[in-house]
Amino acid sequence: MGTPEKIRDAALKLFSGRWFETVSVAEVCRAAGVSNGVFYRYYRSKEELVRALVDEFLTVFESEVTGIDGATVDDRMLHLCTAVFNAGVHHTPMVTLFREAQYRYPEYEERLRDVYRRSCREVFGRPVSEAEYLYAISGLRFNSTRAIYDGLDRHAGLIARLVLGGVFPDAADAAPRVVVPPDFPAIDEEEPTDSRGRLVRNGMRLIGQRAYHEIGVADIARETGLAVGTFYSYFSSKEEFLSVIVEQIGRQTRHYLSDQARTHPTRLEQEAFGVWHFLAYFNGHPEYYSLVREAEFVAKPWVSRYYDAFEAGYMENLPFADEAERRVAANFLMGLSHYVGIEALLNRRILDIPTFIAELTSLMCTGVRP
């Protein structure tokens, strides 16, 4: 193995094990068995190495999920689902690195989006709308991620059927009657008054506005008007503090969505309005996305529990007798809300929310067809 390959392999192993921001060039060189000077013969910086690895993965991934064969749309959709799941199996360290890179460097998510849209065009034989694209890809991506990190079974055939036939096919006649309001409601939550609650609330704000590794315990304590020692009287470490934040975000979000779901009588309405209420809640708490995203690399077991708790709620009253299929369908719907939220709230790509959700509701009943 040549020197560049040694550096690449050592870096990928380290970068996929923890945030690449916390890995130094010296650590990479020690793992590769080369000197720091040798590293700089090939790469000007750690960031250049990261980008080279991510570019390599995108090239490989694009080759695997485009150029889709199949005589029918069913065959082509199954091909795409299988290819995405297989990429997670065969390139797990690369996928892990890419997930951090797309968070740090948004242009990589844009490039991945272009790859997926091209795949959709091949599957359906035509350009797809934003709602069709997100319906076809979000649940697939989310299921693949949960399969890699949380042990969810891979069911390419079921995902393909959900994309092409809908999650609620028996409710198609009700879809036109689902109309969401044009404006989000205000999210009114009381600010905590106790010291522990104030630390958590201010930690959410600081980490959400900046980044976990840029914020220290002293910053959180100072923002709260408390001594550092007070912080450690409630939390043993900053990592434990982050896990508490993730658990609280999940609990608050589930409570809000559960309360709203009670006002909608049918499962289809609960799901369609659920996307809208999800957007409303995270529109009021935009920092929550970045908090949970960063926690995936710092407090992974807690993030798994965060998604497991949402999964349990989503599984209720889904039209599948088999529990394994209900899990897949639940994660399909969770992924839909997750990626719709990113495009609507962070990327501001979805401007007419009511029209978008009307189309999405129809797709939940009928699926995407050529």
C-alpha positions in Angstrom: 0.0 0.0 0.0 1.4 3.4 -1.0 1.8 6.4 1.3 -1.3 8.3 0.0 -3.4 5.2 0.6 -2.1 4.7 4.1 -3.0 8.3 4.9 -6.4 8.0 3.4 -7.3 4.7 5.2 -6.0 6.0 8.5 -7.9 9.2 8.2 -11.1 7.5 7.1 -11.0 5.2 10.2 -10.4 8.1 12.5 -12.9 10.5 10.9 -15.7 8.0 10.9 -15.1 7.2 14.6 -15.7 10.8 15.8 -16.1 14.3 14.6 -13.3 15.0 12.1 -12.9 18.4 13.6 -11.5 16.7 16.8 -9.0 14.6 14.8 -5.6 16.3 14.3 -3.2 15.8 11.4 -0.7 14.4 13.8 -3.1 11.7 14.8 -3.7 10.8 11.2 0.0 10.6 10.6 0.6 8.4 13.7 -2.1 6.0 12.6 -0.7 5.9 9.0 2.9 5.5 10.2 4.2 8.6 8.4 5.6 11.9 9.5 3.7 15.2 9.5 5.9 16.5 6.8 5.0 13.5 4.5 1.3 14.3 5.0 1.8 17.8 3.6 3.4 16.5 0.5 -0.1 15.2 -0.5 -2.6 17.5 1.2 -2.3 21.1 2.1 -4.7 20.7 5.1 -6.9 18.3 6.9 -9.9 19.9 5.2 -8.5 19.1 1.8 -8.1 15.5 2.8 -11.7 15.4 4.1 -13.0 16.9 0.9 -11.0 14.5 -1.2 -12.5 11.5 0.7 -16.0 12.9 0.4 -15.6 13.6 -3.3 -14.4 10.1 -3.8 -17.5 8.7 -2.0 -19.9 10.9 -4.0 -18.4 9.6 -7.2 -18.8 6.0 -6.1 -22.3 6.6 -4.8 -23.4 8.3 -8.0 -22.2 5.4 -10.1 -24.2 3.0 -7.9 -27.6 4.9 -7.8 -27.8 6.3 -11.3 -27.9 4.5 -14.7 -30.8 2.5 -13.3 -32.0 -0.5 -15.3 -35.4 -2.0 -15.3 -38.3 -2.5 -17.8 -40.9 -1.2 -15.3 -41.1 1.6 -12.8 -41.4 -1.1 -10.1 -38.2 -2.7 -11.2 -36.4 0.6 -11.3 -37.6 1.8 -7.9 -36.5 -1.5 -6.3 -33.1 -1.1 -8.0 -32.7 2.4 -6.5 -33.8 1.3 -3.0 -31.5 -1.7 -3.1 -28.6 0.4 -4.3 -29.0 2.9 -1.5 -29.2 0.2 1.2 -26.2 -1.6 -0.3 -24.2 1.7 -0.2 -24.8 1.8 3.5 -23.6 -1.7 4.0 -20.5 -1.5 1.7 -19.4 2.1 2.5 -20.3 2.6 6.1 -17.2 4.6 7.2 -17.6 6.8 4.0 -21.3 7.4 4.8 -20.5 8.4 8.3 -17.8 10.9 7.1 -20.2 12.2 4.4 -22.9 12.9 7.0 -20.6 15.1 8.9 -19.2 16.8 5.8 -22.7 17.6 4.5 -23.5 19.2 7.8 -20.3 21.3 7.8 -20.2 22.0 4.0 -23.8 22.4 2.7 -22.6 22.1 -1.0 -22.2 18.4 -0.5 -25.9 18.0 0.4 -26.7 19.9 -2.8 -24.6 17.6 -4.8 -26.2 14.6 -3.3 -29.6 16.1 -3.9 -28.7 16.4 -7.6 -27.7 12.8 -7.7 -31.0 11.7 -6.2 -33.1 13.9 -8.4 -31.3 12.4 -11.4 -32.1 8.9 -10.0 -35.8 9.9 -9.7 -35.9 11.1 -13.3 -34.5 7.7 -14.4 -37.0 5.8 -12.2 -40.1 7.7 -13.2 -39.1 8.6 -16.8 -39.7 12.4 -16.2 -38.7 15.3 -14.0 -40.3 15.1 -10.5 -41.8 17.9 -8.4 -40.3 18.9 -5.1 -43.0 17.0 -3.2 -42.5 13.9 -5.4 -38.8 14.1 -4.9 -39.0 14.4 -1.1 -41.7 11.7 -0.9 -39.7 9.3 -3.0 -36.3 9.8 -1.4 -36.8 11.0 2.2 -38.1 7.8 3.7 -35.5 5.7 1.8 -32.6 7.9 3.1 -33.9 7.8 6.6 -34.5 4.1 6.7 -31.0 3.5 5.3 -29.5 5.7 8.0 -31.4 4.0 10.7 -30.4 0.6 9.3 -26.7 1.5 9.5 -26.7 3.0 13.0 -29.8 1.7 14.8 -30.3 -1.8 13.5 -33.5 -1.2 11.5 -34.2 -4.1 9.1 -33.5 -3.2 5.4 -36.7 -3.7 3.4 -36.0 -2.4 -0.1 -39.1 -4.0 -1.5 -41.4 -2.4 1.1 -39.9 1.0 0.6 -40.4 0.7 -3.1 -44.1 -0.2 -2.6 -44.6 2.8 -0.2 -43.1 5.1 -2.8 -45.1 3.8 -5.7 -48.4 2.9 -3.9 -48.6 5.2 -0.9 -48.8 4.6 2.8 -52.6 5.1 3.1 -54.0 3.9 -0.2 -57.5 3.4 1.2 -57.7 7.1 2.2 -57.3 8.5 -1.3 -60.8 10.0 -1.5 -60.1 12.0 1.7 -56.8 13.6 0.5 -58.4 16.6 -1.2 -60.2 17.6 2.1 -56.9 18.0 4.0 -56.1 21.7 3.9 -53.5 23.2 6.2 -53.6 26.9 7.3 -51.2 29.3 5.4 -49.4 30.5 8.6 -47.8 28.6 11.4 -49.2 29.1 14.9 -47.0 30.7 17.6 -45.2 28.2 19.8 -45.8 29.4 23.4 -43.7 27.6 26.0 -42.8 28.8 29.4 -39.1 29.6 30.2 -37.7 27.5 33.0 -37.0 29.3 36.3 -35.0 26.6 38.1 -31.2 26.5 37.7 -31.0 23.2 36.0 -33.8 24.1 33.5 -32.1 27.5 32.8 -28.8 25.7 32.1 -30.5 23.4 29.6 -32.4 26.2 27.9 -29.3 28.4 27.5 -27.2 25.5 26.5 -29.7 24.7 23.7 -29.5 28.3 22.5 -25.7 28.6 22.6 -24.9 25.2 21.0 -27.7 25.6 18.4 -26.5 29.0 17.4 -22.8 28.0 17.2 -21.6 24.4 17.6 -21.1 21.9 20.3 -17.3 22.0 20.2 -17.2 25.8 20.2 -19.2 26.1 23.4 -17.6 25.3 26.8 -19.2 24.6 30.2 -18.0 28.1 31.3 -19.9 29.7 28.4 -23.2 27.9 29.4 -22.7 28.8 33.1 -21.9 32.4 32.3 -24.9 32.8 30.0 -27.1 31.5 32.8 -25.5 33.7 35.5 -24.3 30.7 37.5 -20.9 29.4 38.6 -19.2 26.5 36.7 -19.5 24.4 39.9 -23.3 24.8 39.7 -23.2 23.2 36.3 -21.3 20.2 37.6 -23.7 19.8 40.5 -26.4 18.8 37.9 -24.3 17.3 35.1 -21.2 15.1 35.3 -19.8 16.3 31.9 -20.7 18.3 28.8 -21.5 15.1 27.0 -24.1 14.1 29.6 -25.4 17.6 29.3 -25.9 17.2 25.6 -27.7 13.9 26.1 -30.1 15.6 28.5 -30.7 18.3 25.8 -31.5 15.7 23.2 -33.9 13.8 25.5 -35.7 17.1 26.3 -36.0 18.1 22.7 -37.6 14.8 21.9 -39.9 14.9 24.8 -41.1 18.4 24.1 -41.5 17.8 20.4 -43.5 14.6 20.9 -45.7 16.2 23.5 -46.5 19.1 21.2 -47.2 16.8 18.2 -49.3 14.4 20.3 -51.5 17.3 21.5 -52.0 18.5 18.0 -52.7 15.0 16.6 -55.7 14.7 18.9 -57.5 17.4 17.0 -57.4 15.4 13.7 -59.7 12.4 13.5 -58.2 10.2 10.8 -54.7 8.7 10.5 -54.2 10.5 7.1 -55.1 13.8 8.6 -52.9 13.2 11.6 -49.9 12.5 9.3 -50.5 15.4 6.8 -51.2 17.9 9.6 -48.4 16.3 11.5 -45.9 17.4 8.9 -47.3 20.9 9.2 -47.2 20.9 13.0 -43.7 19.5 12.8 -42.6 22.4 10.6 -44.4 24.9 12.9 -42.6 23.5 16.0 -39.2 23.5 14.5 -39.8 26.9 12.9 -40.2 28.1 16.4 -37.0 26.2 17.5 -34.6 26.3 14.5 -31.7 25.4 16.8 -33.1 22.0 17.4 -32.1 20.6 14.0 -28.4 21.4 14.5 -28.5 20.2 18.1 -29.8 16.8 17.2 -27.5 16.6 14.1 -24.4 17.3 16.1 -25.5 14.9 18.9 -25.4 12.1 16.4 -21.6 12.3 16.5 -21.3 13.0 20.3 -24.1 11.3 22.1 -25.2 8.7 19.6 -27.0 6.3 22.0 -29.2 9.1 23.1 -30.0 10.1 19.5 -31.0 6.5 18.8 -33.4 6.7 21.8 -34.7 10.0 20.5 -35.6 8.4 17.2 -36.9 5.2 18.8 -39.3 7.2 20.9 -40.7 9.0 17.8 -40.8 5.6 16.0 -43.1 4.1 18.7 -45.6 7.0 18.2 -45.5 6.8 14.5 -46.2 3.0 14.5 -49.6 3.5 16.1 -52.5 2.8 13.7 -50.5 2.3 10.6 -52.2 -0.1 8.0 -49.7 -2.9 8.4 -50.3 -6.1 10.3 -46.6 -7.1 10.5 -44.6 -5.2 13.2 -41.4 -5.1 11.1 -43.4 -3.5 8.2 -44.9 -1.0 10.6 -41.4 0.0 11.8 -40.3 0.6 8.2 -43.4 2.6 7.4 -43.0 4.6 10.6 -39.4 5.5 9.7 -40.5 6.3 6.2 -42.9 8.9 7.6 -40.3 10.2 10.1 -37.9 10.7 7.3 -40.5 12.6 5.3 -41.0 15.1 8.1 -37.2 15.3 8.7 -36.2 16.1 5.2 -39.2 18.3 4.4 -38.2 20.3 7.5 -34.7 20.7 6.2 -35.8 21.9 2.8 -38.6 24.2 4.1 -37.0 25.7 7.2 -33.2 25.6 6.6 -32.9 25.8 2.8 -36.1 27.8 2.3 -36.8 25.8 -0.9 -40.5 25.2 -0.1 -42.3 28.6 -0.1 -46.0 27.6 -0.5 -46.4 25.2 2.4 -50.2 24.6 2.1 -49.9 23.7 -1.6 -46.8 21.5 -0.9 -48.6 19.6 1.9 -51.7 19.1 -0.3 -49.5 17.4 -2.9 -47.7 15.4 -0.3 -51.0 14.2 1.2 -52.0 13.0 -2.2 -48.7 11.2 -2.6 -49.2 9.5 0.8 -52.4 7.9 -0.7 -51.4 7.2 -4.3 -47.6 7.2 -4.4 -45.5 8.5 -7.2 -46.2 7.2 -10.7 -44.5 7.6 -14.0 
